[in-house]
Amino acid sequence: MTDEQINAAIAEACGWTDILDHPEFGLMGIEPDTHGCRTAIAWYTYDLNAMHDAEKTLKRMGPEYARTLLDIVSRNAGVGVQYAHGSFAHIKATARQRAEAFLRTLGKWEEAK
């Protein structure tokens, strides 16, 4: 998935509606509880604070998300590196890794074609 696809999918999962790609301002949508005001969507793939807000919406899926994130961090660490259960490697996960884990946890990740 491209960064724009990831950002739009996360925004949608977090309750944003009417998402569109504005030629001048980038991705925009209507955030929940804003009475229809269209604003720019956060760049979840770059912004750890935005991902932290998105992670709050997972609620009971936290353990599944943590396992998925650890798998992604392990995969990206390089050949032969495998983090053990209970590892804190996920603490240093990038926003992009967290975004992928978020969408995989929700079953919304699409493999690149």
C-alpha positions as CSV (number, residue, x, y, z in Angstrom):
1,M,0.0,0.0,0.0
2,T,1.1,3.5,-0.6
3,D,1.4,6.0,2.2
4,E,-1.8,7.8,1.0
5,Q,-3.7,4.5,0.9
6,I,-2.5,3.7,4.4
7,N,-3.4,7.1,5.7
8,A,-6.9,7.1,4.2
9,A,-7.6,3.5,5.5
10,I,-6.5,4.4,9.0
11,A,-8.5,7.6,9.0
12,E,-11.6,5.7,7.8
13,A,-11.0,3.0,10.5
14,C,-10.9,5.9,13.1
15,G,-14.3,7.2,12.0
16,W,-13.4,9.8,9.4
17,T,-15.9,10.1,6.5
18,D,-16.0,11.6,3.0
19,I,-12.3,11.2,2.4
20,L,-10.9,12.7,-0.7
21,D,-7.5,13.6,-2.2
22,H,-7.5,17.4,-2.6
23,P,-5.1,18.5,-5.4
24,E,-3.7,21.4,-3.3
25,F,-4.0,20.1,0.3
26,G,-3.7,16.3,0.1
27,L,-6.0,13.9,1.9
28,M,-8.9,15.6,3.6
29,G,-12.0,14.3,5.3
30,I,-14.6,14.9,8.0
31,E,-13.3,13.9,11.4
32,P,-15.8,12.4,13.9
33,D,-17.6,14.9,16.2
34,T,-16.6,18.0,14.1
35,H,-20.0,18.9,12.8
36,G,-19.1,18.4,9.1
37,C,-15.9,20.4,9.0
38,R,-13.5,19.1,6.4
39,T,-9.9,19.0,7.6
40,A,-6.5,17.5,6.5
41,I,-6.0,13.9,7.5
42,A,-2.9,13.2,9.7
43,W,0.0,11.5,8.0
44,Y,-0.1,8.3,10.2
45,T,2.8,6.8,8.3
46,Y,5.1,9.6,9.5
47,D,3.6,10.9,12.7
48,L,3.9,8.8,15.9
49,N,1.5,11.1,17.8
50,A,-1.2,10.4,15.1
51,M,-0.5,6.7,15.3
52,H,-0.8,6.9,19.1
53,D,-4.3,8.4,18.7
54,A,-5.2,5.7,16.2
55,E,-4.0,2.9,18.4
56,K,-6.4,4.1,21.1
57,T,-9.3,3.0,18.9
58,L,-8.2,-0.7,18.9
59,K,-9.5,-1.3,22.5
60,R,-9.7,-5.0,23.0
61,M,-7.5,-5.8,20.0
62,G,-4.4,-4.6,21.8
63,P,-2.7,-8.0,22.3
64,E,-3.3,-8.9,18.6
65,Y,-1.9,-5.5,17.5
66,A,1.2,-6.0,19.8
67,R,1.9,-9.4,18.3
68,T,1.5,-8.1,14.7
69,L,3.7,-5.1,15.4
70,L,6.4,-7.3,16.9
71,D,6.3,-9.6,13.8
72,I,6.7,-6.5,11.5
73,V,9.6,-5.1,13.6
74,S,11.3,-8.5,13.5
75,R,10.8,-8.9,9.8
76,N,12.3,-5.4,9.2
77,A,15.2,-6.0,11.5
78,G,17.1,-8.1,9.0
79,V,17.9,-11.6,8.1
80,G,18.4,-13.9,11.1
81,V,17.0,-11.5,13.7
82,Q,14.0,-12.7,15.6
83,Y,12.7,-11.0,18.7
84,A,11.4,-13.2,21.5
85,H,7.9,-13.0,23.0
86,G,8.1,-10.3,25.7
87,S,10.7,-8.3,23.8
88,F,10.4,-4.5,23.9
89,A,11.6,-4.1,20.3
90,H,8.1,-2.8,19.3
91,I,8.8,0.3,21.5
92,K,11.1,1.6,18.8
93,A,8.7,0.8,15.9
94,T,8.4,3.5,13.3
95,A,5.1,5.2,12.5
96,R,5.0,3.3,9.2
97,Q,5.5,0.0,11.0
98,R,2.7,0.9,13.5
99,A,0.4,1.9,10.6
100,E,0.9,-1.5,8.9
101,A,0.3,-3.4,12.1
102,F,-2.8,-1.3,12.7
103,L,-4.3,-2.2,9.3
104,R,-3.2,-5.8,9.5
105,T,-4.9,-6.2,12.9
106,L,-8.1,-4.8,11.5
107,G,-7.8,-7.0,8.3
108,K,-7.6,-3.9,6.1
109,W,-4.0,-4.3,4.8
110,E,-3.7,-4.8,1.0
111,E,-0.6,-6.2,-0.4
112,A,1.1,-4.2,-3.2
113,K,0.4,-5.6,-6.7
